[in-house]
Structures are given as C-alpha cells and as structure tokens.
Amino acid sequence: MATRPVPVRTILATIGLVLATYVVLELVVQARRVLIWSVIAVFLAVSLHPAVEALQRRVPRCRRSVATLLVFLAAAAAVGAVIALFVIPLAQEGSRFAGRLPAMIRDAQAGRGPVGNLLERTHALQYVQQHQAQIRAFATGLGTPALKFIRGAVSTTAGIVTIFVLAYLMVLEGPKAIDRSLALVDKAPAARIRRVGAACARTVNGYLTGNLLISVICGLLTYVVLLVSGVPFAGLLALFVAVTDLIPLVGATIGAVVASAVAFVHSLPAGIGAIIFFIVYQQAENHLLQPVILSRTVKLNPLTVLLATLIAADVAGILGALLAIPVTGIIQVVLGDIWAHRDGRPLGLPTRTDNSPENADRAKDR
C-alpha cells in the first residue's frame, strides 16, 4: 500500500512553527529580567488597585490619576518609613560603635568583654596571628566582589523604580485596557471574564495579606525572645527578621542567622536560645502557619499550599516559591469556573458591589 506524500505546505508550516517557538523561547530567556519585573509589578498593581478604588469611592470628585498617585505615594512613604526604621538606628549606633571600637579592640586582644571571651573560646586570635598572610591576600582580592555588589545594587535600584512605574501605569490604565478588550466580545463572556478576574485578584490579595500576617507574627515572637534574653537592639533585629521573612525560602534563614549571631555576641545562652527558637519557629511556620493562614486567605487546602510551594521552589527557585501559592489559587478559580459552566451552572463568584460609575453603567447594560 503506497503512502501518500506529505504536502510541502504542511512541511513548511511545521518548520515555521518550530522556528517561531524557538524565537519566542529565546526572547523569554533574553528578556527574563524584564519579565520578572513585570510579574512583580502585576502583583503590586493588584494589591494597590483596591486602595485606589476605595479612594475614588470615598472622594467621588477625585480623578483616577490623582487617586493612583496618592496611593503610590503612600506606599512609597510606607516603604521609606520601614527603611528609616533601619537606617536611623544603624546610623546612631554606628557612630556610637565607632567611638567604642578602640576600647573593644583592646579588650578583644586581651580576651576581655563579650567579643574577647568569644574569641578566646574559639581560639580566633591565635588563628589570625598564624594566618596573617592568607587573610591579607583574601582582603586584597575583595575588590572584584565589591564591584559586583555595587553593580548589583544599582541594578536592584533600577529594577525597583521600574517596577513602581510599571505598577503605576497598570493601575492607571489597566481598567481602560480591560474594558476595551472586553468590548470586543459578547456581554455574557465579558461578564464571566470579569467575575473570574475579580476572584483571581482576591486570590493574589489574600496571598499578600497572609504572607504579611505571617511576617508580623515572626517579628513579634522574635522581639519577645530577644527582649527576654536581654539581646541589644531587639526591636531592630525583630523588624529585620520580619522583613526578611517575606522572602520565600532563604528570607527566614537570613534573618535567623543575623539575629542569632548578635545574640551569640551578647552571651552564649542567648545565642543558643535564639537558635533553638528559630529552628522550632521555622518548622512551625513552614508546616503549620503558612498552610493554615494561606489556606484561609487564598482559599486553598493546606496540603495543596505545601505541595505547590515545594514543587515550585524545586522547579523555579525563589521566584517559583513566591508565585506558587497565588498561581495555584488562580488555577483553582479558573478550573472551578470551567467545571461549573461545563455542568451548565455559572460559578458563584462574589462580585464587587460598589457605587462606582463604571459598575452603574454595567448594571444598566445588563
């Protein structure tokens, strides 16, 4: 039985599809930094959009551009306040530390004081004296990492500014773009897309709220433990631990290492107590707080939350862990809507019932 030859048009279409796929993947790889910034900007825009809507409802005469600007200025002021809580105490204590440094060095060399006792117990002074040449060579080679750090800091600053600008434009122009896009489809599919989109936005907001609540709990418990142990700068360290706890996977470890190191410098029992606390708390946070709180704010099963975080972290690292829970919640909303419409029953997603002009116009259309 003779086989029919494959048409040339089919071969060319297949080759074109493969090349197009390769080009798209290459563009994604090359523009991955911009794509990451865009994803973070979407999260920020979704979290600040309700505040803009609430401000417009409270002040009907306030234009959207003004409301968006005020909300973003408030968010920037909040971020600046958090940074100031770090910078001002660090500057004050830095000047005080500079004045006490000569005496601390003399005490350390003589084996006196907390630092001196620690160096004496760990035989660090003998190690330094025996390896002065290697330490000097290591210090000389720190120039290149320092330059890389400076470049990374500049890139991070540029990324933060870009994210804020992107998020601002998304909040300002997003509703218009959505309305224009949905105007191209019928009213019933448009209403369905709006319901699903609103549910997805609530999922993202729920994740951000839950993550912030977990960080607040971590900071408060850290403050209590450090305060009871008599560790200096307990409030500053607790704030640092709370902020770093927002970072998935490595954030809690970074905060625990810094706080435990300061506790060890204060005293050996305080350091051991801090380590025990952070080990116990991180286990409780990973296996109890996160699954329970995020399951209620994102409306996901605790087991689903834990599995999604572990799988996404293993596949995509920190960014995957950051996006795992909201993406899983969005997938659940979309699949739930598809399943409900498959049975002929629209999904009962709660809709926003405000008195904004946009909603009034939509109600008239319906």
Secondary structure, 3 states (H helix, E strand, C coil): CCCCCCCHHHHHHHHHHHHHHHHHHHHHHHCHHHHHHHHHHHHHHHHHHHHHHHHHHHCCCCCHHHHHHHHHHHHHHHHHHHHHHHHHHHHHHHHHHHHHHHHHHHHHHHCCHHHHHHHHHHCHHHHHHHCHHHHHHHHHCCHHHHHHHHHHHHHHHHHHHHHHHHHHHHHHHHHHHHHHHHCCCCHHHHHHHHHHHHHHHHHHHHHHHHHHHHHHHHHHHHHHHHHHHCCCCHHHHHHHHHHHCCCCCCHHHHHHHHHHHHHHHHCHHHHHHHHHHHHHHHHHHHHHHHHHHHHHHCCCCHHHHHHHHHHHHHHHHHHHHHHHHHHHHHHHHHHHHHHHHHCCCCCCCCCCCCCCHHHHHHHHHC
